[in-house]
Amino acid sequence: MSPSPHRTAGASLLTAAAAAVLSVALSGCGDAGGIESAGPTQPAAGPVRLWPDLPPVTSPPYDFGEGETERVPGVSVPDDDVRRIDPVAVVQAEVRSHPERYSGADGLYEETALQIAECTEKPDSCPVLEPAYYRDLTGDGKEELIVGITMPEQQTVVRCYMPQDGALIRIMSTSDQLVSVELAERDVILRSVSAGIPGYEYRTHWSWDDRQQAMLSTRDEIVRVKPSAPTPPDATPSPDDTAGLAGSPTPETAPGTAPGASPGGGAAGTP
């Protein structure tokens, strides 16, 4: 079948138009501000697997207690509102349910466990930090309870509890020599001292994992600490400077690490 004369004429017009555009483009390459080459493109480097013949792992990894959850015995949450329960009573209930456990997710120093049991009679020596904090960490529209506990050796315990059908479920428990605890959106961010790298800190992001139904340490970073400028011996700080002098060193992301989320600051749950 021979082509239609209208299609042949149309093709000729399109060819002529394309040639005209190409001529204009080529003539403009030598003008100032025209198209210039950016040089050769670097080849894309995909992931390369090293030592692909490594044998498969047969022994289970060491259990650090991540992902462990537990219902707090004897504690009910009216209307799933964690603000209506006493944070100290929550920790006391956990101590009573594990009186001799000093390791794992429930691990507390013996003297700390004894102090918690006496918080009602001796509130001044109670290691449960005030205030407790509240934040929707799971995204279900209900607040979780965030509690801190001080222990010897400059250790601080951080525990988070989720209300569920009138009960209270612990969804996070960890301890370390913490520099600070921060909230950024739905993440709990822990900063701790580095044991072997002077001038650096560890920063761990704990986030809700819907599949595990627990808070997991989803990102670990090593961050460089920017030291504060020294204050002259004869200088008297003004009231505006007091907060800065009392604060922690400013962390700065180390080369090769991803920047972390911004601290929650005043956006943390209202105590």
Secondary structure, DSSP 8 states (H G I E B T S, - for coil): ----HHHHHHHHHHHHHHHHHHHHHHHTTTSTT----------------S-TT-----S------TT--EEEEEEE-GGG-GGGS-HHHHHHHHHHHSTT--SGGG---HHHHHHHHTTTT-GGG--B-SS-EEE--SSSSS-EEEEEEEETTTEEEEEEEEEETTEEEEEEEEEE-EEEEEEETTEEEEEEE-SSSTTEEEEEEEEEETTTTEEEEEEEEEEEEE------TT----HHHHHHHHS--EEEE-TTS-------GGGS---
